[in-house]
Amino acid sequence: MVRVLRYWPCTGTNEASAFAPLAEVLAPRWRVIALDQRGHGESDRAESYGRDDYVADVDAFHRHLGIGPAPVLGHSLGGVNAYQYAGRHPDRVTALVVEDIGAVVNCDWSFTTSLPRHTPSRDALASALGTAAPYLACSFRQSKDGWGFSFDIDDTVASQKALNGDHWKDWVSVTCPTLLIHGTRSEELTAAHAREMISRRPGARRVELPAGHVVHHDAQAQFAAAVSAFLSESVGVLVVGE
């Protein structure tokens, strides 16, 4: 059985469990190992959230598993972490799937700072989030102060600030087969930028699906089908990012 390591999470507000539906689809052929990155889900809070921090975490986790070279998948923040890991450790990654994030990132953290820190109930939290609630539901947590999130808002803003910038050097350094998936309604990755990313990476391909930034949520079945088809062409162990 092929194994899958996943780390997700430009908002950086989600966690490993967001990919449970994909893992269920892949389960007949692949094993999914889901990683909550630093500051996400059940992982510890950290003193820093820089680019090198995240990439080092993926490398340490991958080596700890002892599963050898593997494909990697990541969404948004996790997508940058995934292609930076693949570009810097080409001997560790056999294939790459990047979901809706560019080689140049200009993340707006105003949504993060507008999130409620505590509400009296889960329903109140969902109501305060409105249409964003389904995307963040897996990160809801209850504490002594009421209902909030598994991530710290200030830490998430620090992570988003560190994510911004020009990452072309890492993107073009990737040598393994690569699939870029992006949403037609995404406000994070434009079709023009996605096309440019593919043009600078001979052999890379892209799939455009009717979705917003969180393609695996908005076009769940199509996303899973695209990933499954791509992986079926790959050999080795699958490592899926944040």
Biotite code that builds the C-alpha atoms (Angstrom):
import biotite.structure as struc

atoms = struc.array([
    struc.Atom([0.000, 0.000, 0.000], chain_id="A", res_id=1, res_name="MET", atom_name="CA", element="C"),
    struc.Atom([1.298, 3.458, -0.918], chain_id="A", res_id=2, res_name="VAL", atom_name="CA", element="C"),
    struc.Atom([1.476, 5.873, 2.002], chain_id="A", res_id=3, res_name="ARG", atom_name="CA", element="C"),
    struc.Atom([0.371, 9.486, 2.036], chain_id="A", res_id=4, res_name="VAL", atom_name="CA", element="C"),
    struc.Atom([1.710, 12.255, 4.251], chain_id="A", res_id=5, res_name="LEU", atom_name="CA", element="C"),
    struc.Atom([-0.444, 15.317, 4.154], chain_id="A", res_id=6, res_name="ARG", atom_name="CA", element="C"),
    struc.Atom([-0.018, 18.841, 5.412], chain_id="A", res_id=7, res_name="TYR", atom_name="CA", element="C"),
    struc.Atom([-2.298, 21.619, 4.545], chain_id="A", res_id=8, res_name="TRP", atom_name="CA", element="C"),
    struc.Atom([-3.123, 24.506, 5.009], chain_id="A", res_id=9, res_name="PRO", atom_name="CA", element="C"),
    struc.Atom([-2.975, 31.169, 2.022], chain_id="A", res_id=10, res_name="CYS", atom_name="CA", element="C"),
    struc.Atom([-5.117, 31.666, 4.997], chain_id="A", res_id=11, res_name="THR", atom_name="CA", element="C"),
    struc.Atom([-3.329, 29.054, 7.073], chain_id="A", res_id=12, res_name="GLY", atom_name="CA", element="C"),
    struc.Atom([-6.442, 28.669, 9.205], chain_id="A", res_id=13, res_name="THR", atom_name="CA", element="C"),
    struc.Atom([-7.184, 25.001, 8.614], chain_id="A", res_id=14, res_name="ASN", atom_name="CA", element="C"),
    struc.Atom([-5.716, 21.665, 9.615], chain_id="A", res_id=15, res_name="GLU", atom_name="CA", element="C"),
    struc.Atom([-5.136, 18.066, 8.605], chain_id="A", res_id=16, res_name="ALA", atom_name="CA", element="C"),
    struc.Atom([-8.727, 16.909, 9.056], chain_id="A", res_id=17, res_name="SER", atom_name="CA", element="C"),
    struc.Atom([-9.840, 19.178, 6.195], chain_id="A", res_id=18, res_name="ALA", atom_name="CA", element="C"),
    struc.Atom([-8.467, 16.532, 3.851], chain_id="A", res_id=19, res_name="PHE", atom_name="CA", element="C"),
    struc.Atom([-10.439, 13.637, 5.358], chain_id="A", res_id=20, res_name="ALA", atom_name="CA", element="C"),
    struc.Atom([-12.770, 13.385, 2.325], chain_id="A", res_id=21, res_name="PRO", atom_name="CA", element="C"),
    struc.Atom([-9.796, 13.136, -0.034], chain_id="A", res_id=22, res_name="LEU", atom_name="CA", element="C"),
    struc.Atom([-8.167, 10.552, 2.209], chain_id="A", res_id=23, res_name="ALA", atom_name="CA", element="C"),
    struc.Atom([-11.355, 8.470, 2.117], chain_id="A", res_id=24, res_name="GLU", atom_name="CA", element="C"),
    struc.Atom([-11.349, 8.467, -1.684], chain_id="A", res_id=25, res_name="VAL", atom_name="CA", element="C"),
    struc.Atom([-7.664, 7.569, -1.854], chain_id="A", res_id=26, res_name="LEU", atom_name="CA", element="C"),
    struc.Atom([-7.860, 4.948, 0.901], chain_id="A", res_id=27, res_name="ALA", atom_name="CA", element="C"),
    struc.Atom([-8.464, 1.905, -1.327], chain_id="A", res_id=28, res_name="PRO", atom_name="CA", element="C"),
    struc.Atom([-5.063, 2.432, -2.969], chain_id="A", res_id=29, res_name="ARG", atom_name="CA", element="C"),
    struc.Atom([-3.100, 4.791, -0.718], chain_id="A", res_id=30, res_name="TRP", atom_name="CA", element="C"),
    struc.Atom([-2.566, 5.395, 2.952], chain_id="A", res_id=31, res_name="ARG", atom_name="CA", element="C"),
    struc.Atom([-2.918, 9.046, 3.990], chain_id="A", res_id=32, res_name="VAL", atom_name="CA", element="C"),
    struc.Atom([-0.773, 10.360, 6.866], chain_id="A", res_id=33, res_name="ILE", atom_name="CA", element="C"),
    struc.Atom([-2.093, 13.794, 7.836], chain_id="A", res_id=34, res_name="ALA", atom_name="CA", element="C"),
    struc.Atom([0.157, 16.422, 9.414], chain_id="A", res_id=35, res_name="LEU", atom_name="CA", element="C"),
    struc.Atom([-1.000, 19.385, 11.486], chain_id="A", res_id=36, res_name="ASP", atom_name="CA", element="C"),
    struc.Atom([1.780, 21.892, 10.885], chain_id="A", res_id=37, res_name="GLN", atom_name="CA", element="C"),
    struc.Atom([3.182, 24.157, 13.569], chain_id="A", res_id=38, res_name="ARG", atom_name="CA", element="C"),
    struc.Atom([0.460, 26.378, 14.963], chain_id="A", res_id=39, res_name="GLY", atom_name="CA", element="C"),
    struc.Atom([-2.272, 24.322, 13.292], chain_id="A", res_id=40, res_name="HIS", atom_name="CA", element="C"),
    struc.Atom([-4.759, 21.849, 14.704], chain_id="A", res_id=41, res_name="GLY", atom_name="CA", element="C"),
    struc.Atom([-3.329, 19.770, 17.526], chain_id="A", res_id=42, res_name="GLU", atom_name="CA", element="C"),
    struc.Atom([0.306, 20.712, 16.880], chain_id="A", res_id=43, res_name="SER", atom_name="CA", element="C"),
    struc.Atom([2.191, 22.886, 19.343], chain_id="A", res_id=44, res_name="ASP", atom_name="CA", element="C"),
    struc.Atom([2.347, 26.646, 19.029], chain_id="A", res_id=45, res_name="ARG", atom_name="CA", element="C"),
    struc.Atom([5.769, 27.869, 17.884], chain_id="A", res_id=46, res_name="ALA", atom_name="CA", element="C"),
    struc.Atom([8.080, 30.812, 18.480], chain_id="A", res_id=47, res_name="GLU", atom_name="CA", element="C"),
    struc.Atom([8.368, 31.540, 14.752], chain_id="A", res_id=48, res_name="SER", atom_name="CA", element="C"),
    struc.Atom([6.484, 30.818, 11.540], chain_id="A", res_id=49, res_name="TYR", atom_name="CA", element="C"),
    struc.Atom([9.048, 31.546, 8.849], chain_id="A", res_id=50, res_name="GLY", atom_name="CA", element="C"),
    struc.Atom([9.456, 29.802, 5.519], chain_id="A", res_id=51, res_name="ARG", atom_name="CA", element="C"),
    struc.Atom([12.468, 27.818, 6.636], chain_id="A", res_id=52, res_name="ASP", atom_name="CA", element="C"),
    struc.Atom([10.605, 26.730, 9.801], chain_id="A", res_id=53, res_name="ASP", atom_name="CA", element="C"),
    struc.Atom([7.781, 25.115, 7.850], chain_id="A", res_id=54, res_name="TYR", atom_name="CA", element="C"),
    struc.Atom([10.058, 23.433, 5.318], chain_id="A", res_id=55, res_name="VAL", atom_name="CA", element="C"),
    struc.Atom([12.263, 22.049, 8.098], chain_id="A", res_id=56, res_name="ALA", atom_name="CA", element="C"),
    struc.Atom([9.172, 20.655, 9.849], chain_id="A", res_id=57, res_name="ASP", atom_name="CA", element="C"),
    struc.Atom([8.069, 18.791, 6.711], chain_id="A", res_id=58, res_name="VAL", atom_name="CA", element="C"),
    struc.Atom([11.561, 17.384, 6.245], chain_id="A", res_id=59, res_name="ASP", atom_name="CA", element="C"),
    struc.Atom([11.816, 16.281, 9.882], chain_id="A", res_id=60, res_name="ALA", atom_name="CA", element="C"),
    struc.Atom([8.372, 14.670, 9.809], chain_id="A", res_id=61, res_name="PHE", atom_name="CA", element="C"),
    struc.Atom([9.053, 12.880, 6.535], chain_id="A", res_id=62, res_name="HIS", atom_name="CA", element="C"),
    struc.Atom([12.371, 11.497, 7.779], chain_id="A", res_id=63, res_name="ARG", atom_name="CA", element="C"),
    struc.Atom([10.796, 10.466, 11.091], chain_id="A", res_id=64, res_name="HIS", atom_name="CA", element="C"),
    struc.Atom([8.250, 8.336, 9.215], chain_id="A", res_id=65, res_name="LEU", atom_name="CA", element="C"),
    struc.Atom([11.059, 6.545, 7.419], chain_id="A", res_id=66, res_name="GLY", atom_name="CA", element="C"),
    struc.Atom([8.975, 5.966, 4.292], chain_id="A", res_id=67, res_name="ILE", atom_name="CA", element="C"),
    struc.Atom([11.532, 7.069, 1.707], chain_id="A", res_id=68, res_name="GLY", atom_name="CA", element="C"),
    struc.Atom([10.957, 9.364, -1.288], chain_id="A", res_id=69, res_name="PRO", atom_name="CA", element="C"),
    struc.Atom([7.300, 10.191, -1.863], chain_id="A", res_id=70, res_name="ALA", atom_name="CA", element="C"),
    struc.Atom([4.845, 12.478, -3.672], chain_id="A", res_id=71, res_name="PRO", atom_name="CA", element="C"),
    struc.Atom([3.706, 15.594, -1.761], chain_id="A", res_id=72, res_name="VAL", atom_name="CA", element="C"),
    struc.Atom([0.431, 17.516, -1.792], chain_id="A", res_id=73, res_name="LEU", atom_name="CA", element="C"),
    struc.Atom([-0.289, 20.882, -0.194], chain_id="A", res_id=74, res_name="GLY", atom_name="CA", element="C"),
    struc.Atom([-2.976, 23.551, -0.299], chain_id="A", res_id=75, res_name="HIS", atom_name="CA", element="C"),
    struc.Atom([-2.407, 27.305, 0.003], chain_id="A", res_id=76, res_name="SER", atom_name="CA", element="C"),
    struc.Atom([0.186, 27.817, 2.770], chain_id="A", res_id=77, res_name="LEU", atom_name="CA", element="C"),
    struc.Atom([0.779, 24.073, 2.581], chain_id="A", res_id=78, res_name="GLY", atom_name="CA", element="C"),
    struc.Atom([1.186, 24.352, -1.182], chain_id="A", res_id=79, res_name="GLY", atom_name="CA", element="C"),
    struc.Atom([4.109, 26.747, -0.820], chain_id="A", res_id=80, res_name="VAL", atom_name="CA", element="C"),
    struc.Atom([5.577, 24.534, 1.892], chain_id="A", res_id=81, res_name="ASN", atom_name="CA", element="C"),
    struc.Atom([5.180, 21.554, -0.439], chain_id="A", res_id=82, res_name="ALA", atom_name="CA", element="C"),
    struc.Atom([6.890, 23.042, -3.479], chain_id="A", res_id=83, res_name="TYR", atom_name="CA", element="C"),
    struc.Atom([9.635, 24.620, -1.381], chain_id="A", res_id=84, res_name="GLN", atom_name="CA", element="C"),
    struc.Atom([10.281, 21.218, 0.181], chain_id="A", res_id=85, res_name="TYR", atom_name="CA", element="C"),
    struc.Atom([10.259, 19.551, -3.233], chain_id="A", res_id=86, res_name="ALA", atom_name="CA", element="C"),
    struc.Atom([12.588, 22.164, -4.703], chain_id="A", res_id=87, res_name="GLY", atom_name="CA", element="C"),
    struc.Atom([15.052, 22.046, -1.822], chain_id="A", res_id=88, res_name="ARG", atom_name="CA", element="C"),
    struc.Atom([14.952, 18.259, -1.302], chain_id="A", res_id=89, res_name="HIS", atom_name="CA", element="C"),
    struc.Atom([14.508, 16.773, -4.775], chain_id="A", res_id=90, res_name="PRO", atom_name="CA", element="C"),
    struc.Atom([15.757, 13.392, -3.611], chain_id="A", res_id=91, res_name="ASP", atom_name="CA", element="C"),
    struc.Atom([12.852, 13.152, -1.137], chain_id="A", res_id=92, res_name="ARG", atom_name="CA", element="C"),
    struc.Atom([9.916, 13.971, -3.444], chain_id="A", res_id=93, res_name="VAL", atom_name="CA", element="C"),
    struc.Atom([8.763, 11.875, -6.405], chain_id="A", res_id=94, res_name="THR", atom_name="CA", element="C"),
    struc.Atom([5.689, 13.908, -7.414], chain_id="A", res_id=95, res_name="ALA", atom_name="CA", element="C"),
    struc.Atom([4.010, 17.146, -6.346], chain_id="A", res_id=96, res_name="LEU", atom_name="CA", element="C"),
    struc.Atom([0.406, 18.389, -6.177], chain_id="A", res_id=97, res_name="VAL", atom_name="CA", element="C"),
    struc.Atom([-0.094, 22.090, -5.412], chain_id="A", res_id=98, res_name="VAL", atom_name="CA", element="C"),
    struc.Atom([-3.590, 23.399, -4.749], chain_id="A", res_id=99, res_name="GLU", atom_name="CA", element="C"),
    struc.Atom([-4.401, 27.027, -5.530], chain_id="A", res_id=100, res_name="ASP", atom_name="CA", element="C"),
    struc.Atom([-1.325, 29.005, -4.556], chain_id="A", res_id=101, res_name="ILE", atom_name="CA", element="C"),
    struc.Atom([1.139, 30.925, -6.686], chain_id="A", res_id=102, res_name="GLY", atom_name="CA", element="C"),
    struc.Atom([4.863, 31.364, -7.037], chain_id="A", res_id=103, res_name="ALA", atom_name="CA", element="C"),
    struc.Atom([4.319, 34.953, -5.907], chain_id="A", res_id=104, res_name="VAL", atom_name="CA", element="C"),
    struc.Atom([2.085, 35.341, -2.848], chain_id="A", res_id=105, res_name="VAL", atom_name="CA", element="C"),
    struc.Atom([0.391, 38.506, -1.635], chain_id="A", res_id=106, res_name="ASN", atom_name="CA", element="C"),
    struc.Atom([-1.768, 37.234, 1.208], chain_id="A", res_id=107, res_name="CYS", atom_name="CA", element="C"),
    struc.Atom([-4.264, 39.600, 2.864], chain_id="A", res_id=108, res_name="ASP", atom_name="CA", element="C"),
    struc.Atom([-4.598, 38.851, 6.595], chain_id="A", res_id=109, res_name="TRP", atom_name="CA", element="C"),
    struc.Atom([-7.530, 41.213, 7.207], chain_id="A", res_id=110, res_name="SER", atom_name="CA", element="C"),
    struc.Atom([-9.903, 38.225, 7.206], chain_id="A", res_id=111, res_name="PHE", atom_name="CA", element="C"),
    struc.Atom([-7.824, 36.568, 9.927], chain_id="A", res_id=112, res_name="THR", atom_name="CA", element="C"),
    struc.Atom([-7.766, 39.642, 12.166], chain_id="A", res_id=113, res_name="THR", atom_name="CA", element="C"),
    struc.Atom([-11.544, 39.993, 11.756], chain_id="A", res_id=114, res_name="SER", atom_name="CA", element="C"),
    struc.Atom([-12.220, 36.515, 13.150], chain_id="A", res_id=115, res_name="LEU", atom_name="CA", element="C"),
    struc.Atom([-13.951, 36.325, 16.542], chain_id="A", res_id=116, res_name="PRO", atom_name="CA", element="C"),
    struc.Atom([-11.561, 35.119, 19.236], chain_id="A", res_id=117, res_name="ARG", atom_name="CA", element="C"),
    struc.Atom([-14.310, 33.647, 21.430], chain_id="A", res_id=118, res_name="HIS", atom_name="CA", element="C"),
    struc.Atom([-18.062, 33.102, 21.209], chain_id="A", res_id=119, res_name="THR", atom_name="CA", element="C"),
    struc.Atom([-20.431, 31.556, 23.767], chain_id="A", res_id=120, res_name="PRO", atom_name="CA", element="C"),
    struc.Atom([-21.398, 28.586, 21.580], chain_id="A", res_id=121, res_name="SER", atom_name="CA", element="C"),
    struc.Atom([-20.467, 26.677, 18.445], chain_id="A", res_id=122, res_name="ARG", atom_name="CA", element="C"),
    struc.Atom([-23.606, 27.944, 16.731], chain_id="A", res_id=123, res_name="ASP", atom_name="CA", element="C"),
    struc.Atom([-22.674, 31.527, 17.611], chain_id="A", res_id=124, res_name="ALA", atom_name="CA", element="C"),
    struc.Atom([-19.215, 31.008, 16.110], chain_id="A", res_id=125, res_name="LEU", atom_name="CA", element="C"),
    struc.Atom([-20.660, 29.573, 12.911], chain_id="A", res_id=126, res_name="ALA", atom_name="CA", element="C"),
    struc.Atom([-23.160, 32.422, 12.711], chain_id="A", res_id=127, res_name="SER", atom_name="CA", element="C"),
    struc.Atom([-20.417, 35.031, 13.141], chain_id="A", res_id=128, res_name="ALA", atom_name="CA", element="C"),
    struc.Atom([-18.450, 33.488, 10.271], chain_id="A", res_id=129, res_name="LEU", atom_name="CA", element="C"),
    struc.Atom([-21.376, 33.357, 7.861], chain_id="A", res_id=130, res_name="GLY", atom_name="CA", element="C"),
    struc.Atom([-20.510, 31.731, 4.526], chain_id="A", res_id=131, res_name="THR", atom_name="CA", element="C"),
    struc.Atom([-16.937, 31.081, 5.713], chain_id="A", res_id=132, res_name="ALA", atom_name="CA", element="C"),
    struc.Atom([-18.117, 28.718, 8.467], chain_id="A", res_id=133, res_name="ALA", atom_name="CA", element="C"),
    struc.Atom([-18.040, 25.479, 6.408], chain_id="A", res_id=134, res_name="PRO", atom_name="CA", element="C"),
    struc.Atom([-14.404, 26.132, 5.476], chain_id="A", res_id=135, res_name="TYR", atom_name="CA", element="C"),
    struc.Atom([-13.288, 26.598, 9.084], chain_id="A", res_id=136, res_name="LEU", atom_name="CA", element="C"),
    struc.Atom([-15.585, 24.142, 10.870], chain_id="A", res_id=137, res_name="ALA", atom_name="CA", element="C"),
    struc.Atom([-12.882, 21.518, 11.372], chain_id="A", res_id=138, res_name="CYS", atom_name="CA", element="C"),
    struc.Atom([-10.841, 24.116, 13.266], chain_id="A", res_id=139, res_name="SER", atom_name="CA", element="C"),
    struc.Atom([-13.591, 24.942, 15.773], chain_id="A", res_id=140, res_name="PHE", atom_name="CA", element="C"),
    struc.Atom([-12.552, 24.261, 19.358], chain_id="A", res_id=141, res_name="ARG", atom_name="CA", element="C"),
    struc.Atom([-14.169, 24.698, 22.762], chain_id="A", res_id=142, res_name="GLN", atom_name="CA", element="C"),
    struc.Atom([-12.137, 26.131, 25.659], chain_id="A", res_id=143, res_name="SER", atom_name="CA", element="C"),
    struc.Atom([-12.835, 27.586, 29.094], chain_id="A", res_id=144, res_name="LYS", atom_name="CA", element="C"),
    struc.Atom([-13.464, 30.927, 27.381], chain_id="A", res_id=145, res_name="ASP", atom_name="CA", element="C"),
    struc.Atom([-16.064, 29.550, 24.990], chain_id="A", res_id=146, res_name="GLY", atom_name="CA", element="C"),
    struc.Atom([-15.770, 28.588, 21.327], chain_id="A", res_id=147, res_name="TRP", atom_name="CA", element="C"),
    struc.Atom([-12.877, 29.653, 19.142], chain_id="A", res_id=148, res_name="GLY", atom_name="CA", element="C"),
    struc.Atom([-10.302, 28.045, 16.874], chain_id="A", res_id=149, res_name="PHE", atom_name="CA", element="C"),
    struc.Atom([-7.530, 25.483, 17.060], chain_id="A", res_id=150, res_name="SER", atom_name="CA", element="C"),
    struc.Atom([-5.139, 28.109, 15.691], chain_id="A", res_id=151, res_name="PHE", atom_name="CA", element="C"),
    struc.Atom([-4.000, 31.325, 17.359], chain_id="A", res_id=152, res_name="ASP", atom_name="CA", element="C"),
    struc.Atom([-5.040, 34.403, 15.375], chain_id="A", res_id=153, res_name="ILE", atom_name="CA", element="C"),
    struc.Atom([-1.854, 36.373, 16.049], chain_id="A", res_id=154, res_name="ASP", atom_name="CA", element="C"),
    struc.Atom([0.322, 33.370, 15.147], chain_id="A", res_id=155, res_name="ASP", atom_name="CA", element="C"),
    struc.Atom([-1.650, 32.906, 11.933], chain_id="A", res_id=156, res_name="THR", atom_name="CA", element="C"),
    struc.Atom([-1.093, 36.530, 10.942], chain_id="A", res_id=157, res_name="VAL", atom_name="CA", element="C"),
    struc.Atom([2.649, 36.097, 11.565], chain_id="A", res_id=158, res_name="ALA", atom_name="CA", element="C"),
    struc.Atom([2.576, 33.006, 9.337], chain_id="A", res_id=159, res_name="SER", atom_name="CA", element="C"),
    struc.Atom([0.714, 34.841, 6.587], chain_id="A", res_id=160, res_name="GLN", atom_name="CA", element="C"),
    struc.Atom([3.141, 37.755, 6.647], chain_id="A", res_id=161, res_name="LYS", atom_name="CA", element="C"),
    struc.Atom([6.083, 35.366, 6.321], chain_id="A", res_id=162, res_name="ALA", atom_name="CA", element="C"),
    struc.Atom([4.344, 33.593, 3.437], chain_id="A", res_id=163, res_name="LEU", atom_name="CA", element="C"),
    struc.Atom([4.171, 36.697, 1.271], chain_id="A", res_id=164, res_name="ASN", atom_name="CA", element="C"),
    struc.Atom([6.838, 37.236, -1.339], chain_id="A", res_id=165, res_name="GLY", atom_name="CA", element="C"),
    struc.Atom([8.423, 35.983, -4.536], chain_id="A", res_id=166, res_name="ASP", atom_name="CA", element="C"),
    struc.Atom([9.018, 32.212, -4.461], chain_id="A", res_id=167, res_name="HIS", atom_name="CA", element="C"),
    struc.Atom([9.831, 31.662, -8.145], chain_id="A", res_id=168, res_name="TRP", atom_name="CA", element="C"),
    struc.Atom([13.273, 30.317, -7.315], chain_id="A", res_id=169, res_name="LYS", atom_name="CA", element="C"),
    struc.Atom([11.750, 27.438, -5.340], chain_id="A", res_id=170, res_name="ASP", atom_name="CA", element="C"),
    struc.Atom([9.006, 26.753, -7.885], chain_id="A", res_id=171, res_name="TRP", atom_name="CA", element="C"),
    struc.Atom([11.358, 26.462, -10.858], chain_id="A", res_id=172, res_name="VAL", atom_name="CA", element="C"),
    struc.Atom([13.760, 24.337, -8.794], chain_id="A", res_id=173, res_name="SER", atom_name="CA", element="C"),
    struc.Atom([11.212, 21.500, -8.608], chain_id="A", res_id=174, res_name="VAL", atom_name="CA", element="C"),
    struc.Atom([12.157, 18.663, -10.941], chain_id="A", res_id=175, res_name="THR", atom_name="CA", element="C"),
    struc.Atom([9.543, 15.996, -10.183], chain_id="A", res_id=176, res_name="CYS", atom_name="CA", element="C"),
    struc.Atom([6.191, 15.574, -12.025], chain_id="A", res_id=177, res_name="PRO", atom_name="CA", element="C"),
    struc.Atom([3.873, 18.350, -10.835], chain_id="A", res_id=178, res_name="THR", atom_name="CA", element="C"),
    struc.Atom([0.126, 18.984, -10.904], chain_id="A", res_id=179, res_name="LEU", atom_name="CA", element="C"),
    struc.Atom([-1.175, 22.505, -10.195], chain_id="A", res_id=180, res_name="LEU", atom_name="CA", element="C"),
    struc.Atom([-4.887, 22.618, -9.342], chain_id="A", res_id=181, res_name="ILE", atom_name="CA", element="C"),
    struc.Atom([-6.663, 25.959, -9.141], chain_id="A", res_id=182, res_name="HIS", atom_name="CA", element="C"),
    struc.Atom([-10.213, 27.260, -8.865], chain_id="A", res_id=183, res_name="GLY", atom_name="CA", element="C"),
    struc.Atom([-11.918, 29.364, -11.519], chain_id="A", res_id=184, res_name="THR", atom_name="CA", element="C"),
    struc.Atom([-13.336, 31.609, -8.780], chain_id="A", res_id=185, res_name="ARG", atom_name="CA", element="C"),
    struc.Atom([-10.172, 31.795, -6.700], chain_id="A", res_id=186, res_name="SER", atom_name="CA", element="C"),
    struc.Atom([-9.134, 35.203, -5.400], chain_id="A", res_id=187, res_name="GLU", atom_name="CA", element="C"),
    struc.Atom([-5.720, 33.808, -4.482], chain_id="A", res_id=188, res_name="GLU", atom_name="CA", element="C"),
    struc.Atom([-4.453, 32.327, -7.763], chain_id="A", res_id=189, res_name="LEU", atom_name="CA", element="C"),
    struc.Atom([-5.427, 33.813, -11.128], chain_id="A", res_id=190, res_name="THR", atom_name="CA", element="C"),
    struc.Atom([-5.583, 31.726, -14.278], chain_id="A", res_id=191, res_name="ALA", atom_name="CA", element="C"),
    struc.Atom([-2.906, 33.941, -15.843], chain_id="A", res_id=192, res_name="ALA", atom_name="CA", element="C"),
    struc.Atom([-0.474, 33.309, -12.988], chain_id="A", res_id=193, res_name="HIS", atom_name="CA", element="C"),
    struc.Atom([-1.245, 29.585, -13.022], chain_id="A", res_id=194, res_name="ALA", atom_name="CA", element="C"),
    struc.Atom([-0.465, 29.469, -16.749], chain_id="A", res_id=195, res_name="ARG", atom_name="CA", element="C"),
    struc.Atom([2.807, 31.309, -16.149], chain_id="A", res_id=196, res_name="GLU", atom_name="CA", element="C"),
    struc.Atom([3.771, 28.827, -13.436], chain_id="A", res_id=197, res_name="MET", atom_name="CA", element="C"),
    struc.Atom([3.254, 25.944, -15.856], chain_id="A", res_id=198, res_name="ILE", atom_name="CA", element="C"),
    struc.Atom([5.118, 27.720, -18.663], chain_id="A", res_id=199, res_name="SER", atom_name="CA", element="C"),
    struc.Atom([8.172, 28.046, -16.427], chain_id="A", res_id=200, res_name="ARG", atom_name="CA", element="C"),
    struc.Atom([8.083, 24.370, -15.456], chain_id="A", res_id=201, res_name="ARG", atom_name="CA", element="C"),
    struc.Atom([8.392, 22.072, -18.476], chain_id="A", res_id=202, res_name="PRO", atom_name="CA", element="C"),
    struc.Atom([6.473, 18.887, -17.802], chain_id="A", res_id=203, res_name="GLY", atom_name="CA", element="C"),
    struc.Atom([4.203, 20.425, -15.148], chain_id="A", res_id=204, res_name="ALA", atom_name="CA", element="C"),
    struc.Atom([0.473, 20.413, -15.807], chain_id="A", res_id=205, res_name="ARG", atom_name="CA", element="C"),
    struc.Atom([-2.543, 22.257, -14.460], chain_id="A", res_id=206, res_name="ARG", atom_name="CA", element="C"),
    struc.Atom([-6.185, 21.449, -13.821], chain_id="A", res_id=207, res_name="VAL", atom_name="CA", element="C"),
    struc.Atom([-8.796, 24.186, -13.511], chain_id="A", res_id=208, res_name="GLU", atom_name="CA", element="C"),
    struc.Atom([-11.937, 23.354, -11.527], chain_id="A", res_id=209, res_name="LEU", atom_name="CA", element="C"),
    struc.Atom([-15.162, 25.285, -10.796], chain_id="A", res_id=210, res_name="PRO", atom_name="CA", element="C"),
    struc.Atom([-14.224, 26.396, -7.281], chain_id="A", res_id=211, res_name="ALA", atom_name="CA", element="C"),
    struc.Atom([-12.871, 29.154, -5.113], chain_id="A", res_id=212, res_name="GLY", atom_name="CA", element="C"),
    struc.Atom([-9.566, 29.069, -3.258], chain_id="A", res_id=213, res_name="HIS", atom_name="CA", element="C"),
    struc.Atom([-10.427, 25.890, -1.330], chain_id="A", res_id=214, res_name="VAL", atom_name="CA", element="C"),
    struc.Atom([-10.813, 23.639, -4.350], chain_id="A", res_id=215, res_name="VAL", atom_name="CA", element="C"),
    struc.Atom([-10.888, 20.396, -2.355], chain_id="A", res_id=216, res_name="HIS", atom_name="CA", element="C"),
    struc.Atom([-13.997, 21.703, -0.567], chain_id="A", res_id=217, res_name="HIS", atom_name="CA", element="C"),
    struc.Atom([-15.869, 23.388, -3.429], chain_id="A", res_id=218, res_name="ASP", atom_name="CA", element="C"),
    struc.Atom([-15.246, 20.694, -6.056], chain_id="A", res_id=219, res_name="ALA", atom_name="CA", element="C"),
    struc.Atom([-14.619, 17.732, -3.794], chain_id="A", res_id=220, res_name="GLN", atom_name="CA", element="C"),
    struc.Atom([-15.280, 14.884, -6.230], chain_id="A", res_id=221, res_name="ALA", atom_name="CA", element="C"),
    struc.Atom([-13.500, 16.525, -9.165], chain_id="A", res_id=222, res_name="GLN", atom_name="CA", element="C"),
    struc.Atom([-10.516, 17.420, -7.013], chain_id="A", res_id=223, res_name="PHE", atom_name="CA", element="C"),
    struc.Atom([-10.213, 13.859, -5.726], chain_id="A", res_id=224, res_name="ALA", atom_name="CA", element="C"),
    struc.Atom([-10.514, 12.489, -9.253], chain_id="A", res_id=225, res_name="ALA", atom_name="CA", element="C"),
    struc.Atom([-7.764, 14.805, -10.533], chain_id="A", res_id=226, res_name="ALA", atom_name="CA", element="C"),
    struc.Atom([-5.422, 13.893, -7.673], chain_id="A", res_id=227, res_name="VAL", atom_name="CA", element="C"),
    struc.Atom([-6.151, 10.177, -7.996], chain_id="A", res_id=228, res_name="SER", atom_name="CA", element="C"),
    struc.Atom([-5.517, 10.207, -11.749], chain_id="A", res_id=229, res_name="ALA", atom_name="CA", element="C"),
    struc.Atom([-2.231, 12.037, -11.298], chain_id="A", res_id=230, res_name="PHE", atom_name="CA", element="C"),
    struc.Atom([-1.077, 9.735, -8.523], chain_id="A", res_id=231, res_name="LEU", atom_name="CA", element="C"),
    struc.Atom([-1.927, 6.680, -10.584], chain_id="A", res_id=232, res_name="SER", atom_name="CA", element="C"),
    struc.Atom([0.820, 7.763, -12.955], chain_id="A", res_id=233, res_name="GLU", atom_name="CA", element="C"),
    struc.Atom([3.342, 8.182, -10.112], chain_id="A", res_id=234, res_name="SER", atom_name="CA", element="C"),
    struc.Atom([5.486, 5.505, -8.526], chain_id="A", res_id=235, res_name="VAL", atom_name="CA", element="C"),
    struc.Atom([6.354, 5.298, -4.846], chain_id="A", res_id=236, res_name="GLY", atom_name="CA", element="C"),
    struc.Atom([4.960, 6.672, -1.613], chain_id="A", res_id=237, res_name="VAL", atom_name="CA", element="C"),
    struc.Atom([2.525, 9.581, -1.558], chain_id="A", res_id=238, res_name="LEU", atom_name="CA", element="C"),
    struc.Atom([3.226, 12.463, 0.801], chain_id="A", res_id=239, res_name="VAL", atom_name="CA", element="C"),
    struc.Atom([0.416, 14.987, 1.026], chain_id="A", res_id=240, res_name="VAL", atom_name="CA", element="C"),
    struc.Atom([1.061, 18.419, 2.540], chain_id="A", res_id=241, res_name="GLY", atom_name="CA", element="C"),
    struc.Atom([-0.586, 20.335, 5.369], chain_id="A", res_id=242, res_name="GLU", atom_name="CA", element="C"),
])
